[in-house]
Amino acid sequence: MMVWGFFALDTSRKSMDPIIYDDGMRRIEVKPSYSGMANVVDKDFIIYIASLMREKMEKGERPAQKFTFTANDFCRVSGKVVGGSAYEQIRESIDRLQGTQIKTNIETGGEGEDAWFSWISKAKINYRTTKDGKKSMRSITVELCDWLYRAILHDDMMLTYNQRYFELAPLPRRIYEIARSHMGGNEGFRINLESLKTHVGGSTPLKGFKYLVKQLLEADSLPDFGIALANQKRLEAGPLDGSERIPLKDVAVIFWRRSSGRPGDFAALPFWNPEL
C-alpha cells in the first residue's frame, strides 16, 4: 500500500484521470467515480483505520472489518481542524473512497481477486438533528473491502506513519511512503529518478519532477529521512551540487535515515526493490 500509487496526487481539483500501472509483474488499474478519484488526502482514512486495526492486533485481538469512530478523533489523529469544513471534507472523502474502483493482480493474505472493488465496501455517517434543524455528525461507520482488510491484517502492508506526514503536501507524502516502505533495516537506499517518478505517479514531466524533488531536499522537511540527488555514474562523488548538470537518466535519488546520518558511500547503498 505504501509502495504503489493507488491514489491521485492532485487534490486541487476533481481528478477524473484513471491510473494504470503495469511493470510486467504487477498491474494496477484505478478508475474514478462521478465524485472523482480518491486522492492521497482521502487516504488519511485508510491510514487512520489501519492504526485502529494495529492497536487491536498488538493486544492480541482480531480486528473487525467494520469500524465506528468519531469525526473528532479522526481529525485529531490526521491533524485536521475540527469544524464545519472538516466535516464536509469527510463526506467528500468517503464518497471518493467508496466510488473509486480498483483492479489489481497484487494478492493480499494469499488471495487474489479478478474483480473491481472499492476501498470502502460500506459507509455511513451517523448524525443527530439539532433544534435548528441542522445535522450534527456523531460518528462514522466504515467497512473495509476484503482486499484491503487482508492487506492490513495478514500482510502488514500499512506501516506506521510519522505524525508529521499529515502536514506534508501530496508529493512529499508519496515520497515519504516510498522511503518508509523500503528502508527496512537499511541505513539508506538509492533509486534512479525515473523509477521514483513512476512509483510516485502523477503526470509531471521528468524534468519538472526533478525540480520538485530538489525543492523537497532543499526544504529538508521529509520526516525521518534525508534525501539527496547524485550522479549514478559517479556515486562516490557524493551529492550533486547546484552547478553540475547531467542527463536526467543518470540522476539517482538517495534516501537515508536521519537517525543514522548521511551515508559516506552512496555506492554501497542497496538499489530500490519494489518487491520489498
C-alpha positions as CSV (number, residue, x, y, z in Angstrom):
1,M,0.0,0.0,0.0
2,M,2.9,2.4,0.6
3,V,4.8,1.3,-2.5
4,W,2.2,1.5,-5.1
5,G,0.5,4.7,-6.4
6,F,-3.2,3.8,-5.9
7,F,-4.3,7.4,-5.1
8,A,-4.4,10.6,-7.1
9,L,-1.8,13.2,-6.2
10,D,-3.8,16.3,-7.4
11,T,-6.1,17.4,-4.6
12,S,-6.8,20.8,-6.0
13,R,-9.4,19.6,-8.5
14,K,-11.7,16.6,-9.1
15,S,-9.4,14.1,-10.7
16,M,-11.1,12.1,-13.4
17,D,-7.9,10.6,-14.9
18,P,-7.5,6.8,-14.5
19,I,-4.3,5.3,-13.0
20,I,-2.8,2.4,-14.9
21,Y,0.5,0.8,-13.8
22,D,2.0,-2.3,-15.3
23,D,5.6,-3.4,-14.9
24,G,5.1,-6.9,-16.3
25,M,4.6,-8.3,-12.8
26,R,2.2,-6.0,-11.1
27,R,-0.8,-4.4,-12.7
28,I,-2.9,-1.7,-11.1
29,E,-6.0,-0.1,-12.7
30,V,-7.9,2.6,-10.8
31,K,-11.0,4.3,-12.1
32,P,-12.7,7.4,-10.7
33,S,-16.4,7.7,-10.0
34,Y,-18.6,10.8,-10.7
35,S,-17.2,12.2,-7.4
36,G,-13.6,11.9,-8.7
37,M,-10.6,9.7,-7.9
38,A,-9.7,9.0,-4.3
39,N,-6.6,11.1,-3.6
40,V,-3.7,11.0,-1.1
41,V,-5.5,13.1,1.4
42,D,-8.6,10.8,1.3
43,K,-6.1,8.1,2.1
44,D,-5.8,9.5,5.6
45,F,-9.0,7.5,6.4
46,I,-7.2,4.3,5.4
47,I,-4.1,5.2,7.5
48,Y,-6.4,6.0,10.5
49,I,-8.4,2.8,10.3
50,A,-5.1,0.8,9.8
51,S,-3.9,2.3,13.1
52,L,-7.1,1.2,14.8
53,M,-6.6,-2.3,13.5
54,R,-3.0,-2.3,14.6
55,E,-3.9,-1.3,18.1
56,K,-6.2,-4.3,18.4
57,M,-3.7,-6.7,16.8
58,E,-1.0,-5.6,19.3
59,K,-3.3,-6.5,22.1
60,G,-3.7,-10.0,20.6
61,E,-7.2,-9.3,19.3
62,R,-8.6,-9.9,15.8
63,P,-9.9,-6.6,14.5
64,A,-13.3,-6.5,12.8
65,Q,-13.7,-5.4,9.2
66,K,-16.1,-2.6,10.3
67,F,-15.1,0.3,12.5
68,T,-17.1,3.1,14.1
69,F,-15.3,6.2,15.2
70,T,-15.9,9.9,15.8
71,A,-15.0,12.7,13.4
72,N,-13.2,14.4,16.2
73,D,-10.9,11.5,16.8
74,F,-10.1,11.2,13.1
75,C,-9.4,14.9,12.8
76,R,-7.2,14.7,15.9
77,V,-5.1,11.9,14.5
78,S,-4.8,13.3,11.0
79,G,-4.1,16.8,12.1
80,K,-7.3,18.4,10.7
81,V,-9.0,21.3,12.3
82,V,-12.4,20.2,13.7
83,G,-15.3,22.2,12.3
84,G,-17.9,22.5,9.5
85,S,-15.5,22.4,6.6
86,A,-13.7,19.4,8.0
87,Y,-17.0,17.5,8.3
88,E,-17.8,18.4,4.7
89,Q,-14.4,17.2,3.6
90,I,-15.0,13.9,5.4
91,R,-18.2,13.4,3.5
92,E,-16.5,14.1,0.2
93,S,-13.6,11.7,1.1
94,I,-16.0,8.9,1.9
95,D,-17.7,9.5,-1.5
96,R,-14.4,9.2,-3.4
97,L,-13.1,6.2,-1.4
98,Q,-16.3,4.2,-2.0
99,G,-16.8,5.4,-5.5
100,T,-13.2,4.8,-6.8
101,Q,-12.8,1.3,-8.5
102,I,-9.6,-0.7,-8.2
103,K,-8.5,-3.8,-10.1
104,T,-5.1,-5.4,-9.4
105,N,-3.2,-8.7,-9.6
106,I,-1.5,-7.9,-6.3
107,E,-2.6,-10.6,-3.8
108,T,-3.3,-9.9,-0.1
109,G,-3.5,-12.6,2.6
110,G,-2.5,-15.2,0.0
111,E,-5.6,-14.4,-2.0
112,G,-6.2,-12.5,-5.2
113,E,-9.3,-11.1,-6.9
114,D,-10.1,-10.9,-10.6
115,A,-12.7,-8.2,-9.9
116,W,-13.2,-4.5,-9.4
117,F,-13.5,-3.3,-5.8
118,S,-13.7,-0.1,-3.8
119,W,-11.6,0.9,-0.8
120,I,-14.7,1.0,1.4
121,S,-17.5,-1.6,1.0
122,K,-20.0,0.2,3.2
123,A,-20.0,3.6,4.9
124,K,-22.5,5.7,6.8
125,I,-22.4,8.9,8.8
126,N,-24.4,8.8,12.0
127,Y,-25.9,12.2,12.9
128,R,-28.4,13.9,15.1
129,T,-30.7,16.7,14.2
130,T,-30.2,19.9,16.2
131,K,-33.1,22.2,17.4
132,D,-32.5,24.5,14.4
133,G,-32.9,21.5,12.0
134,K,-29.2,21.1,11.1
135,K,-27.4,17.7,11.0
136,S,-24.7,17.2,13.6
137,M,-22.2,14.4,12.8
138,R,-22.0,12.0,15.7
139,S,-19.9,9.1,14.3
140,I,-18.7,7.4,11.1
141,T,-19.1,3.7,10.4
142,V,-16.8,2.3,7.7
143,E,-16.4,-1.3,6.4
144,L,-13.2,-2.0,4.5
145,C,-13.2,-4.0,1.3
146,D,-11.9,-7.6,1.6
147,W,-8.7,-6.9,-0.3
148,L,-7.6,-4.0,1.9
149,Y,-8.7,-5.8,5.1
150,R,-6.4,-8.8,4.3
151,A,-3.6,-6.4,3.3
152,I,-3.6,-4.9,6.8
153,L,-4.5,-8.0,8.8
154,H,-2.2,-10.6,7.2
155,D,0.4,-8.8,5.1
156,D,1.3,-5.7,7.2
157,M,1.0,-3.6,4.1
158,M,0.3,-0.5,6.1
159,L,3.3,0.5,8.2
160,T,3.2,3.2,10.9
161,Y,3.4,6.9,9.8
162,N,5.2,9.8,11.4
163,Q,2.6,12.2,12.7
164,R,4.3,15.0,10.6
165,Y,3.2,13.0,7.5
166,F,-0.2,14.7,7.7
167,E,1.4,18.1,7.4
168,L,3.0,17.3,4.1
169,A,1.8,18.3,0.6
170,P,0.7,15.4,-1.7
171,L,4.0,14.8,-3.5
172,P,6.2,14.7,-0.3
173,R,3.6,12.3,1.2
174,R,4.2,9.8,-1.7
175,I,7.9,10.2,-1.4
176,Y,7.8,9.6,2.3
177,E,5.7,6.5,1.8
178,I,8.2,5.1,-0.7
179,A,11.1,5.8,1.7
180,R,9.3,4.4,4.7
181,S,8.2,1.2,2.9
182,H,11.7,0.4,1.5
183,M,14.0,1.5,4.3
184,G,13.6,-1.7,6.4
185,G,16.7,-2.3,8.4
186,N,19.0,-0.5,5.9
187,E,20.7,2.8,6.6
188,G,19.5,4.0,3.2
189,F,18.9,3.1,-0.4
190,R,19.2,4.5,-3.9
191,I,16.8,4.7,-6.8
192,N,17.0,6.4,-10.2
193,L,14.9,9.4,-10.7
194,E,12.7,7.9,-13.4
195,S,11.8,4.9,-11.3
196,L,10.9,7.1,-8.4
197,K,8.7,9.2,-10.6
198,T,6.9,6.1,-11.9
199,H,6.1,4.9,-8.3
200,V,5.1,8.4,-7.1
201,G,2.7,8.7,-10.0
202,G,1.3,11.9,-11.5
203,S,1.7,13.5,-14.9
204,T,4.6,15.9,-14.2
205,P,7.4,15.6,-16.8
206,L,10.6,14.1,-15.6
207,K,12.4,17.5,-15.7
208,G,9.7,19.1,-13.6
209,F,9.7,16.1,-11.2
210,K,13.4,16.6,-10.6
211,Y,12.8,20.2,-9.8
212,L,10.1,19.3,-7.2
213,V,12.4,16.7,-5.6
214,K,15.2,19.3,-5.5
215,Q,12.8,21.7,-3.7
216,L,11.9,19.0,-1.2
217,L,15.5,18.2,-0.4
218,E,16.3,21.9,-0.1
219,A,13.4,22.4,2.4
220,D,14.7,19.4,4.3
221,S,11.2,18.7,5.6
222,L,10.8,15.0,5.0
223,P,10.1,13.3,8.3
224,D,12.6,10.6,9.4
225,F,14.5,10.5,6.2
226,G,17.2,12.6,4.5
227,I,17.3,12.9,0.7
228,A,19.9,13.9,-1.9
229,L,20.5,13.8,-5.7
230,A,23.6,12.2,-7.1
231,N,25.1,11.1,-10.4
232,Q,24.6,7.4,-10.5
233,K,27.7,7.0,-12.7
234,R,29.8,8.8,-10.1
235,L,28.2,7.9,-6.7
236,E,31.5,8.1,-5.0
237,A,31.5,11.9,-5.6
238,G,28.5,12.3,-3.2
239,P,25.6,14.7,-3.7
240,L,25.2,16.8,-6.8
241,D,25.9,20.5,-6.3
242,G,23.7,23.1,-7.9
243,S,26.1,23.8,-10.8
244,E,26.5,20.2,-12.0
245,R,24.3,19.3,-15.0
246,I,23.9,15.6,-16.0
247,P,21.3,13.8,-18.2
248,L,18.1,13.0,-16.3
249,K,18.6,9.3,-16.9
250,D,21.8,9.5,-14.8
251,V,20.2,11.1,-11.8
252,A,20.0,8.9,-8.7
253,V,17.9,9.8,-5.6
254,I,19.5,8.8,-2.3
255,F,17.5,8.2,0.9
256,W,18.8,7.6,4.4
257,R,17.6,7.5,8.0
258,R,18.1,10.8,9.7
259,S,18.9,9.0,12.9
260,S,21.9,7.3,11.2
261,G,23.2,10.4,9.4
262,R,24.0,10.8,5.7
263,P,25.9,7.7,4.4
264,G,29.5,8.3,3.4
265,D,29.4,6.0,0.5
266,F,26.3,6.2,-1.8
267,A,27.6,3.4,-4.0
268,A,27.4,0.9,-1.0
269,L,23.7,1.5,-0.6
270,P,21.3,-1.1,-2.0
271,F,19.2,-0.4,-5.1
272,W,15.4,0.2,-4.8
273,N,13.5,-3.0,-4.9
274,P,9.7,-2.6,-5.1
275,E,9.2,-6.2,-4.0
276,L,10.4,-5.4,-0.5
